[in-house]
Amino acid sequence: MLKQSTKDKILELLKKQVELSVNQLAKELDLTQIAVRKQVNLLLNDGFINYREEKQEMGRPIQLFSVSAKGERLFPKNYEGMTVDFLNDIQDLHGMNRYGIYLKKGNFV
């Protein structure tokens, strides 16, 4: 199994959680905030993530990071495989007879 880089782990967390702060990322990855900030800055410079600032009642605003459109392209889309799996599940659950009915209703046959 390939070892995932810290940048890859950050992107994966942001993909799953949508928005996270450096502090949240550091806790999730069991790293220091300085180590996470270094990787986040690299990802920002490469255009793979974005950030927005959220005001706090007191103190500085928090930066919340999310995956950018460019970063989204790093994640494979497997719509064809999902469709085939879905059709196979219908066939397994309802048999070949129903499978044909679903295909006819959708004008696939």
FENWODA-V468587 format. One record per backbone hydrogen bond with DSSP energy under -0.5 kcal/mol. CO is the residue of the C=O (numbers start at 0). NH is the residue of the N-H. Records with the same first field share a line. If there is no record, write none. Layout:
CO->NH / NH
//
This chain:
4->8
5->9
6->10
7->11
8->12
9->13
10->14
11->15
12->16
13->17
16->18
19->64
20->24
21->25
22->26
23->27
24->28
25->29 / 30
31->35
32->36
33->37
34->38
35->39
36->40
37->41
38->42
39->43
40->44
41->45
42->46 / 47 / 48
43->46
47->67
49->65
51->63
53->61
61->53 / 63
63->51
64->19
65->49
67->71
68->72
70->73
71->74
73->75
75->77
77->81
78->82
79->83
80->84
81->85
82->86
83->87
84->88
85->89
86->90
87->91
88->92
89->93
90->94
93->97
94->98
95->99
96->100
97->101
98->102
99->103
100->104
101->105
102->107 / 108
103->106
//
